[in-house]
Amino acid sequence: MSLSTGFLRGMAMLTTAVALVVFVGGSLLEAQPKAAPAKLDAAGLAKVIDKAVNAKLAAEKLTPSGRCDDAEFLRRVYLDLVGKVPTAEQASRFLASTDADKRAKLVDELLASPDYGVHLTDLWTSLMLPRNSDNRRLVPEPLVQWLVKQFNENKPWDKLVTEMLTATGTQEENPAVTYFLANNTADKMTDSVGKIFMGLQLQCAQCHPHPFTEWTQKQYWETAAFFLRVQTGNLNQAAKNGTSPGVQELAKMKQGKNALPESAKIVPPKALDGTVPTVKGTEPLRPHLAGWLCTPENRFFSKALVNRVWAQLFARGFVNPIDDIRDENEPSHPDLFTTVSAQFAANGFDLKYLYKAICLSETYQRTSKPNDSNRGSDPTLLARMNIKSLSPEQLYDSFQVVLGSERAQGKRPAVVAPQRGGPQGGKAGFVNFFNLDENWDPMEFQAGIPQVLRLMNSAQMNNPARAQEITKAAKSPTEAVEALYLTALSRKPTEVETQRALAHVKTVGDSRQAYADLLWVLVNTSEFALNR
């Protein structure tokens, strides 16, 4: 560990706090500080991020790459915060602006956009709603619509998760129950909650104590006990009857042990830190789990979310894999991980605050172009921005912007369900066709020959009418080429690119077809498929 554990003590902006060490379940776990840190605003936290990252780079004798240019930042922050590329008009306006604060203002604008909630919903529904034979009849749209609203209203993360963990009622009455309907047994819920909201691989301990985790089989089933009373509606029956399936928590365990995996242990509920809930009579158990989990004092909760957001923006988390936070899996920047997590909690679990702080940092705004010092360096060190492949959702939504749709024209509804379109069509069909592994690495391009051929041969991709629409206001072929580059790649062409494009227009003779050819080439480039 090259970054001193005394790093935080030297920062005047933070309250000096002494970390506790507590013995839990046979292992030493770092607890949250006794005193909450002094709250930093987003700009203040951005400076803390840069100071820590730069200190680590200096210790590793690496020179960071310089600041990215406006075009690189523009496309990056659009893809990261709203899941799509900007329109040509948006790109032109930003690139032409001389406002010294235009990057910070753009971040605020995107966080306030309705598309922010849609993009986050894309990310979280793919995590929370796994597709399997038990839930194939599940209708996800109620949860999708609900999550979009919660994210756009910036509901604090602790409150949002609490509402999902304690959800009761029918799907029509309370869309949050969809999470339980998708993970409809106590073991599936335990696995999901552990990975998503705690960053822990609890499922490894379901059958026996795992040699690579600190959790025991007994602790696994003590956690699962919080869900043993939950009864979920029959999805097949609900679909047949045209009714809304629901979730309720019964007064006692809903099933006998025979309905659980053979490894199941029927034990009283207990939190992972050993806290035993004080339950009166038949009152629900899940609020006790949420009351323990969704708090600033719970080291798992804030760190799990921060690690996911960090990985989303930088392609690598503080801890990797991102859902395997444990003592043996050391973070890339231990003190900074603790600091960012503590600030996220201290600022009321404000997701937009967290995104803003990271995006304002110079670390986030570094170019992806390497220099001689950092070429081939460990991507977790962030000497330059890591290049990420677009997710299927980002790719689809960006195609809609570039190739023409209501969304590109600013007419997109405030709420659009990502799964809409049926299993074979629309966005859902596209995402299914480009389906990635559950633990896909954004720094690897996983699309194969079938996906590439689909893009290259799609009629929508070779659209002279759309190319004509993009270039109709151009007063010269040079302006037309520039319009196509701004539309597809959110930047102006280089001089060499312009000359090549103009040569193609002259060779083809038919400018309408030539511009269509150019648009086809641009949306099939690696530059379009990557977030730099």
C-alpha positions as CSV (number, residue, x, y, z in Angstrom):
1,M,0.0,0.0,0.0
2,S,1.9,3.1,-1.3
3,L,-0.7,5.7,-0.2
4,S,-0.2,6.5,3.5
5,T,-3.0,5.6,5.8
6,G,-2.4,8.9,7.4
7,F,-3.4,10.8,4.3
8,L,-6.7,12.0,5.6
9,R,-5.2,13.4,8.8
10,G,-3.3,15.9,6.7
11,M,-6.4,17.3,5.1
12,A,-7.7,20.4,6.9
13,M,-11.0,20.1,5.2
14,L,-11.9,16.8,7.0
15,T,-12.6,16.2,10.6
16,T,-9.9,14.1,12.2
17,A,-11.5,10.8,13.2
18,V,-10.2,7.7,14.7
19,A,-11.2,4.5,12.9
20,L,-12.7,1.7,15.1
21,V,-11.7,-1.9,14.6
22,V,-14.4,-4.3,15.6
23,F,-14.4,-8.1,15.7
24,V,-17.2,-9.4,13.5
25,G,-17.8,-13.0,12.6
26,G,-14.2,-14.1,13.1
27,S,-12.6,-11.3,11.1
28,L,-11.3,-7.8,11.6
29,L,-13.5,-5.2,9.9
30,E,-12.8,-1.5,9.6
31,A,-15.8,0.4,11.0
32,Q,-17.0,3.9,9.9
33,P,-15.4,6.8,11.9
34,K,-17.2,7.7,15.2
35,A,-17.6,11.3,14.1
36,A,-19.1,12.2,10.7
37,P,-16.7,14.0,8.5
38,A,-17.1,17.7,7.8
39,K,-19.3,17.9,4.7
40,L,-17.7,18.9,1.5
41,D,-19.5,20.3,-1.5
42,A,-19.1,18.6,-4.9
43,A,-16.2,20.9,-5.9
44,G,-14.4,20.3,-2.6
45,L,-14.7,16.5,-2.9
46,A,-13.4,16.8,-6.5
47,K,-10.3,18.4,-5.2
48,V,-9.9,15.6,-2.6
49,I,-10.2,13.0,-5.4
50,D,-7.5,14.7,-7.5
51,K,-5.1,15.1,-4.5
52,A,-5.4,11.4,-3.6
53,V,-5.1,10.1,-7.2
54,N,-2.2,12.4,-7.9
55,A,-0.4,11.3,-4.8
56,K,-0.7,7.7,-5.8
57,L,0.6,8.5,-9.3
58,A,3.6,10.3,-7.8
59,A,4.3,7.4,-5.6
60,E,4.2,5.1,-8.7
61,K,6.4,7.6,-10.6
62,L,3.7,8.1,-13.3
63,T,3.0,11.3,-15.1
64,P,-0.8,11.8,-15.7
65,S,-2.1,12.6,-19.1
66,G,-3.3,16.1,-19.7
67,R,-6.8,17.5,-19.7
68,C,-9.1,16.3,-22.4
69,D,-10.4,18.8,-25.0
70,D,-14.0,20.0,-25.0
71,A,-15.2,17.5,-27.6
72,E,-13.8,14.6,-25.6
73,F,-15.3,15.8,-22.4
74,L,-18.7,16.6,-24.1
75,R,-19.2,13.1,-25.5
76,R,-17.9,11.4,-22.4
77,V,-20.1,13.2,-19.9
78,Y,-23.2,12.8,-22.1
79,L,-22.7,9.0,-22.4
80,D,-21.9,8.7,-18.7
81,L,-24.7,10.8,-17.3
82,V,-27.6,10.4,-19.8
83,G,-26.5,7.4,-21.7
84,K,-26.5,8.9,-25.2
85,V,-24.4,11.2,-27.4
86,P,-25.4,14.8,-27.8
87,T,-27.2,16.1,-30.8
88,A,-25.2,18.2,-33.3
89,E,-26.8,21.3,-32.1
90,Q,-25.9,20.5,-28.5
91,A,-22.3,19.7,-29.5
92,S,-22.0,22.9,-31.6
93,R,-23.3,25.1,-28.8
94,F,-20.9,23.6,-26.2
95,L,-17.9,23.7,-28.4
96,A,-18.5,27.3,-29.4
97,S,-19.0,28.5,-25.8
98,T,-16.2,30.6,-24.2
99,D,-17.7,30.3,-20.7
100,A,-15.0,29.3,-18.3
101,D,-17.5,27.3,-16.3
102,K,-19.2,25.5,-19.2
103,R,-18.1,22.1,-18.1
104,A,-19.6,22.4,-14.6
105,K,-22.7,23.9,-16.1
106,L,-23.1,21.0,-18.5
107,V,-22.8,18.5,-15.7
108,D,-25.6,20.3,-13.9
109,E,-27.7,20.4,-17.0
110,L,-27.3,16.7,-17.7
111,L,-28.1,15.8,-14.0
112,A,-31.3,17.8,-14.3
113,S,-32.2,16.1,-17.6
114,P,-35.1,13.6,-17.7
115,D,-32.7,11.3,-19.5
116,Y,-30.5,11.0,-16.4
117,G,-33.2,9.0,-14.7
118,V,-33.7,6.8,-17.8
119,H,-30.0,6.0,-18.0
120,L,-29.6,5.1,-14.3
121,T,-32.7,3.0,-14.6
122,D,-31.1,1.1,-17.5
123,L,-28.1,0.4,-15.3
124,W,-30.1,-0.7,-12.2
125,T,-32.8,-2.7,-13.8
126,S,-30.2,-4.9,-15.5
127,L,-28.8,-5.6,-12.0
128,M,-32.0,-6.0,-10.1
129,L,-34.2,-7.9,-12.6
130,P,-32.3,-11.0,-13.7
131,R,-34.1,-13.1,-16.3
132,N,-34.7,-16.7,-15.4
133,S,-37.4,-19.4,-15.8
134,D,-39.1,-18.4,-12.6
135,N,-39.7,-14.8,-13.6
136,R,-40.1,-14.9,-17.4
137,R,-43.6,-13.6,-17.1
138,L,-42.6,-10.6,-15.1
139,V,-43.6,-7.2,-16.4
140,P,-40.7,-4.9,-15.6
141,E,-42.3,-1.6,-16.7
142,P,-43.9,-0.6,-13.4
143,L,-40.5,-0.7,-11.7
144,V,-38.8,1.0,-14.7
145,Q,-41.3,3.9,-14.6
146,W,-41.0,4.2,-10.8
147,L,-37.2,4.2,-10.8
148,V,-37.0,6.8,-13.5
149,K,-39.1,9.1,-11.3
150,Q,-37.1,8.4,-8.2
151,F,-33.7,9.0,-9.9
152,N,-34.9,12.2,-11.6
153,E,-36.3,13.5,-8.3
154,N,-33.0,12.6,-6.7
155,K,-34.5,10.5,-3.9
156,P,-31.8,9.8,-1.4
157,W,-30.2,6.4,-2.0
158,D,-31.0,5.2,1.5
159,K,-34.7,6.0,1.2
160,L,-34.9,4.5,-2.3
161,V,-33.4,1.2,-1.2
162,T,-35.4,1.1,2.0
163,E,-38.6,1.4,-0.1
164,M,-37.6,-1.5,-2.3
165,L,-36.5,-3.7,0.6
166,T,-39.7,-3.2,2.5
167,A,-42.1,-3.0,-0.5
168,T,-45.6,-4.6,0.1
169,G,-48.7,-4.6,-2.1
170,T,-49.5,-5.4,-5.7
171,Q,-47.2,-4.4,-8.5
172,E,-49.9,-1.9,-9.7
173,E,-50.2,-0.4,-6.2
174,N,-46.5,-0.3,-5.4
175,P,-44.1,-0.8,-8.4
176,A,-41.1,-1.3,-6.0
177,V,-42.4,-4.9,-5.3
178,T,-41.1,-5.8,-8.8
179,Y,-37.7,-6.3,-7.3
180,F,-39.0,-9.1,-5.0
181,L,-41.1,-10.6,-7.9
182,A,-37.9,-10.9,-9.9
183,N,-36.0,-12.5,-7.0
184,N,-38.8,-14.5,-5.6
185,T,-37.0,-16.7,-3.0
186,A,-35.2,-15.9,0.2
187,D,-31.8,-17.1,-1.2
188,K,-32.2,-15.2,-4.4
189,M,-33.0,-12.0,-2.5
190,T,-30.0,-12.6,-0.1
191,D,-27.7,-13.1,-3.1
192,S,-29.0,-10.0,-4.8
193,V,-29.0,-7.7,-1.8
194,G,-25.5,-8.8,-0.8
195,K,-24.1,-8.1,-4.3
196,I,-25.9,-4.9,-5.2
197,F,-26.4,-3.1,-1.9
198,M,-23.5,-4.4,0.1
199,G,-20.9,-5.2,-2.5
200,L,-20.5,-8.7,-1.0
201,Q,-20.4,-12.2,-2.5
202,L,-22.7,-13.7,0.2
203,Q,-23.8,-16.5,-2.2
204,C,-20.4,-18.1,-1.8
205,A,-21.4,-19.1,1.8
206,Q,-24.9,-20.5,1.1
207,C,-23.8,-24.1,1.1
208,H,-20.7,-24.0,3.3
209,P,-18.1,-21.6,4.7
210,H,-16.2,-20.3,1.7
211,P,-12.4,-20.3,1.9
212,F,-12.1,-16.9,0.1
213,T,-14.7,-15.0,2.0
214,E,-15.1,-14.2,5.7
215,W,-18.8,-15.1,5.8
216,T,-20.0,-18.3,7.3
217,Q,-23.0,-20.4,6.1
218,K,-24.8,-19.5,9.4
219,Q,-24.4,-15.8,8.7
220,Y,-25.7,-16.3,5.2
221,W,-29.0,-17.9,6.5
222,E,-29.2,-15.4,9.3
223,T,-29.4,-12.7,6.6
224,A,-31.8,-14.8,4.5
225,A,-34.1,-15.1,7.5
226,F,-35.2,-11.5,7.0
227,F,-36.9,-12.7,3.8
228,L,-38.3,-16.0,4.8
229,R,-41.7,-14.5,5.6
230,V,-42.0,-12.8,2.3
231,Q,-44.7,-14.2,0.0
232,T,-44.6,-13.3,-3.7
233,G,-47.5,-13.7,-6.1
234,N,-47.6,-16.3,-8.9
235,L,-46.5,-14.6,-12.1
236,N,-48.0,-17.2,-14.4
237,Q,-51.3,-17.1,-12.6
238,A,-51.4,-13.3,-12.6
239,A,-50.7,-13.2,-16.3
240,K,-53.4,-15.8,-17.0
241,N,-56.0,-13.9,-14.9
242,G,-54.9,-10.5,-16.0
243,T,-54.3,-9.4,-12.4
244,S,-51.4,-7.6,-10.7
245,P,-49.0,-9.9,-8.8
246,G,-48.0,-8.7,-5.3
247,V,-45.8,-9.2,-2.3
248,Q,-46.7,-9.5,1.3
249,E,-44.8,-10.3,4.5
250,L,-46.6,-13.0,6.6
251,A,-46.6,-13.4,10.3
252,K,-44.5,-16.5,10.1
253,M,-42.3,-18.3,7.6
254,K,-44.2,-18.8,4.4
255,Q,-42.8,-22.3,3.5
256,G,-41.4,-25.3,5.0
257,K,-37.7,-26.1,4.8
258,N,-38.4,-28.5,1.9
259,A,-39.1,-25.5,-0.3
260,L,-35.7,-24.1,0.3
261,P,-32.3,-25.3,-1.0
262,E,-30.9,-28.4,0.8
263,S,-28.2,-26.2,2.4
264,A,-30.8,-24.0,4.1
265,K,-30.5,-23.4,7.8
266,I,-33.5,-22.1,9.8
267,V,-32.0,-19.7,12.2
268,P,-33.2,-16.4,13.7
269,P,-32.5,-13.2,11.7
270,K,-29.3,-11.4,12.4
271,A,-27.4,-8.6,10.6
272,L,-23.8,-9.3,9.4
273,D,-22.3,-7.2,12.2
274,G,-24.1,-9.4,14.8
275,T,-27.0,-7.1,15.4
276,V,-30.1,-9.0,16.5
277,P,-33.3,-7.2,15.6
278,T,-35.8,-6.5,18.4
279,V,-39.0,-7.8,16.8
280,K,-42.3,-7.4,18.6
281,G,-44.7,-10.2,17.9
282,T,-45.4,-10.7,14.3
283,E,-44.2,-7.3,13.0
284,P,-42.4,-7.4,9.7
285,L,-38.7,-8.3,9.6
286,R,-37.6,-6.4,6.5
287,P,-37.7,-2.9,8.0
288,H,-35.2,-4.1,10.6
289,L,-32.8,-5.2,7.8
290,A,-33.3,-1.9,6.0
291,G,-32.9,0.0,9.3
292,W,-29.5,-1.6,9.8
293,L,-28.3,-1.5,6.2
294,C,-29.3,1.9,4.9
295,T,-27.5,4.1,7.4
296,P,-24.3,6.2,7.4
297,E,-22.8,3.9,10.0
298,N,-23.0,0.8,7.8
299,R,-19.7,0.6,6.0
300,F,-21.1,-1.8,3.3
301,F,-24.0,0.4,2.1
302,S,-22.2,3.6,1.0
303,K,-19.1,1.8,-0.2
304,A,-21.1,-0.6,-2.4
305,L,-22.8,2.3,-4.2
306,V,-19.7,4.4,-4.5
307,N,-17.7,1.5,-5.9
308,R,-20.3,1.0,-8.6
309,V,-20.5,4.6,-9.6
310,W,-16.7,4.8,-9.7
311,A,-16.6,1.7,-11.9
312,Q,-19.3,3.1,-14.2
313,L,-17.3,6.3,-14.8
314,F,-13.8,4.9,-14.8
315,A,-14.3,1.3,-16.0
316,R,-12.7,0.1,-12.8
317,G,-13.9,0.3,-9.2
318,F,-11.9,1.1,-6.2
319,V,-12.3,-2.6,-5.6
320,N,-12.6,-5.2,-8.4
321,P,-14.7,-7.2,-9.0
322,I,-17.0,-4.4,-7.9
323,D,-19.3,-6.7,-5.9
324,D,-16.5,-8.3,-4.0
325,I,-15.6,-5.8,-1.3
326,R,-13.7,-7.6,1.5
327,D,-10.6,-7.2,3.6
328,E,-8.5,-9.5,1.3
329,N,-9.4,-7.5,-1.8
330,E,-7.6,-4.3,-1.2
331,P,-8.9,-1.1,-2.8
332,S,-6.7,0.8,-5.3
333,H,-7.0,4.0,-3.1
334,P,-8.0,2.8,0.4
335,D,-8.2,6.2,2.1
336,L,-9.9,7.9,-0.9
337,F,-12.5,5.1,-1.1
338,T,-13.3,5.6,2.6
339,T,-13.5,9.4,2.2
340,V,-15.7,9.4,-0.9
341,S,-18.1,6.9,0.8
342,A,-18.2,8.9,4.0
343,Q,-18.9,12.1,2.0
344,F,-21.7,10.4,0.1
345,A,-23.3,9.4,3.4
346,A,-22.7,12.8,5.0
347,N,-24.4,14.5,2.1
348,G,-27.6,12.6,2.6
349,F,-26.8,9.7,0.1
350,D,-27.3,12.2,-2.7
351,L,-26.5,10.5,-6.0
352,K,-26.4,13.6,-8.1
353,Y,-23.9,15.1,-5.6
354,L,-21.7,12.0,-6.1
355,Y,-21.8,12.1,-9.9
356,K,-21.1,15.8,-9.9
357,A,-18.1,15.6,-7.6
358,I,-16.5,12.9,-9.7
359,C,-17.2,14.6,-13.0
360,L,-15.8,17.9,-11.8
361,S,-12.5,16.3,-10.9
362,E,-9.5,16.7,-13.1
363,T,-9.1,12.9,-12.8
364,Y,-12.3,12.4,-14.7
365,Q,-11.4,15.2,-17.1
366,R,-8.1,13.6,-18.2
367,T,-7.7,12.7,-21.8
368,S,-7.7,9.0,-22.7
369,K,-4.6,9.5,-24.8
370,P,-1.5,8.0,-23.0
371,N,1.9,9.6,-22.7
372,D,5.3,7.9,-22.6
373,S,5.1,7.6,-18.8
374,N,1.7,6.1,-18.4
375,R,1.3,3.9,-21.5
376,G,0.4,0.4,-20.2
377,S,-0.1,1.6,-16.6
378,D,-2.6,-0.1,-14.3
379,P,-6.0,1.3,-15.2
380,T,-7.0,1.6,-11.6
381,L,-4.3,4.3,-11.1
382,L,-6.2,6.6,-13.5
383,A,-3.1,8.2,-15.0
384,R,-5.4,8.7,-18.0
385,M,-9.1,8.1,-18.7
386,N,-9.9,4.5,-19.4
387,I,-11.7,3.8,-22.7
388,K,-15.0,2.0,-22.2
389,S,-17.2,0.1,-24.7
390,L,-20.7,1.4,-24.9
391,S,-23.3,-0.8,-23.3
392,P,-26.1,-2.1,-25.6
393,E,-28.4,0.5,-24.1
394,Q,-26.0,3.4,-24.7
395,L,-25.4,2.1,-28.2
396,Y,-29.1,1.9,-29.0
397,D,-30.0,5.3,-27.6
398,S,-27.0,6.9,-29.4
399,F,-28.1,5.4,-32.7
400,Q,-31.5,7.0,-32.1
401,V,-29.9,10.4,-31.7
402,V,-27.7,10.1,-34.7
403,L,-30.0,8.3,-37.2
404,G,-33.1,10.2,-36.3
405,S,-35.9,9.8,-33.9
406,E,-38.3,11.8,-31.7
407,R,-35.6,11.6,-29.0
408,A,-33.1,13.3,-31.3
409,Q,-35.5,16.1,-32.1
410,G,-36.1,16.9,-28.4
411,K,-39.6,15.3,-28.4
412,R,-38.8,12.3,-26.4
413,P,-41.2,11.6,-23.6
414,A,-39.8,12.3,-20.1
415,V,-40.3,8.7,-19.2
416,V,-39.5,5.8,-21.5
417,A,-39.4,2.2,-20.4
418,P,-36.1,0.7,-21.5
419,Q,-37.7,-2.8,-21.9
420,R,-40.5,-1.5,-24.2
421,G,-40.7,-3.0,-27.7
422,G,-41.1,-6.7,-26.9
423,P,-38.4,-9.4,-26.7
424,Q,-37.6,-9.2,-30.5
425,G,-38.1,-5.5,-31.3
426,G,-37.3,-2.0,-30.3
427,K,-34.8,-1.3,-27.6
428,A,-35.4,-4.6,-25.8
429,G,-34.7,-6.6,-28.9
430,F,-31.5,-4.7,-29.6
431,V,-30.3,-5.1,-26.0
432,N,-31.0,-8.8,-26.1
433,F,-29.2,-9.2,-29.4
434,F,-26.2,-7.4,-28.0
435,N,-26.5,-9.1,-24.6
436,L,-23.3,-9.0,-22.5
437,D,-22.1,-11.3,-19.8
438,E,-23.3,-10.4,-16.3
439,N,-19.8,-9.4,-15.3
440,W,-18.7,-7.9,-18.6
441,D,-15.6,-5.8,-18.7
442,P,-16.3,-2.3,-20.2
443,M,-12.6,-2.1,-21.3
444,E,-13.2,-5.1,-23.6
445,F,-15.2,-5.0,-26.8
446,Q,-17.4,-8.1,-26.6
447,A,-19.6,-7.7,-29.7
448,G,-18.9,-10.5,-32.2
449,I,-19.4,-11.0,-35.9
450,P,-23.2,-11.3,-35.7
451,Q,-23.5,-7.9,-34.0
452,V,-21.1,-6.2,-36.3
453,L,-22.9,-7.6,-39.4
454,R,-26.3,-6.4,-38.0
455,L,-25.0,-2.9,-37.7
456,M,-23.2,-2.8,-41.0
457,N,-26.2,-4.3,-43.0
458,S,-29.1,-2.6,-41.2
459,A,-31.2,-0.4,-43.5
460,Q,-31.4,2.3,-40.8
461,M,-27.6,2.5,-40.8
462,N,-27.5,3.3,-44.5
463,N,-30.0,6.1,-44.7
464,P,-29.6,8.7,-47.4
465,A,-32.7,10.6,-46.2
466,R,-31.2,11.0,-42.7
467,A,-27.8,12.1,-44.2
468,Q,-29.7,14.7,-46.4
469,E,-31.5,16.0,-43.3
470,I,-28.3,16.4,-41.4
471,T,-26.6,18.3,-44.3
472,K,-29.5,20.3,-45.7
473,A,-28.5,23.6,-44.0
474,A,-24.8,23.3,-45.2
475,K,-23.7,25.9,-47.6
476,S,-20.8,23.9,-48.9
477,P,-19.5,20.3,-49.0
478,T,-17.0,21.2,-46.2
479,E,-19.9,22.4,-44.0
480,A,-21.8,19.2,-44.8
481,V,-18.9,17.0,-43.7
482,E,-18.6,19.0,-40.5
483,A,-22.3,18.5,-39.8
484,L,-22.0,14.8,-40.2
485,Y,-19.0,14.6,-37.8
486,L,-20.7,16.7,-35.2
487,T,-23.8,14.5,-35.4
488,A,-22.0,11.2,-35.2
489,L,-18.9,11.8,-33.2
490,S,-19.7,15.1,-31.4
491,R,-16.6,16.8,-32.8
492,K,-15.4,18.6,-35.9
493,P,-13.4,16.6,-38.5
494,T,-9.6,17.1,-38.7
495,E,-8.2,18.6,-41.9
496,V,-7.2,15.2,-43.1
497,E,-10.6,13.7,-42.4
498,T,-12.3,16.6,-44.3
499,Q,-10.1,16.1,-47.3
500,R,-10.8,12.4,-47.4
501,A,-14.5,13.0,-47.1
502,L,-14.5,15.6,-49.9
503,A,-12.5,13.3,-52.1
504,H,-15.2,10.6,-51.6
505,V,-18.0,13.1,-52.4
506,K,-16.2,14.0,-55.6
507,T,-15.6,10.4,-56.6
508,V,-19.2,9.3,-56.0
509,G,-20.6,12.3,-57.8
510,D,-24.0,12.0,-56.1
511,S,-23.6,14.0,-52.9
512,R,-26.8,12.5,-51.4
513,Q,-25.4,9.0,-51.5
514,A,-21.8,10.1,-50.7
515,Y,-23.0,11.8,-47.4
516,A,-25.0,8.6,-46.6
517,D,-21.9,6.6,-47.1
518,L,-20.0,8.9,-44.8
519,L,-22.6,8.7,-42.1
520,W,-22.6,4.9,-42.4
521,V,-18.8,4.8,-42.0
522,L,-18.9,7.1,-39.0
523,V,-21.5,5.2,-37.0
524,N,-19.6,1.9,-37.7
525,T,-16.3,3.2,-36.4
526,S,-14.7,2.1,-33.2
527,E,-14.8,5.7,-32.1
528,F,-18.6,5.7,-32.2
529,A,-18.7,2.4,-30.2
530,L,-16.4,3.6,-27.5
531,N,-16.6,6.1,-24.7
532,R,-13.2,7.9,-24.5
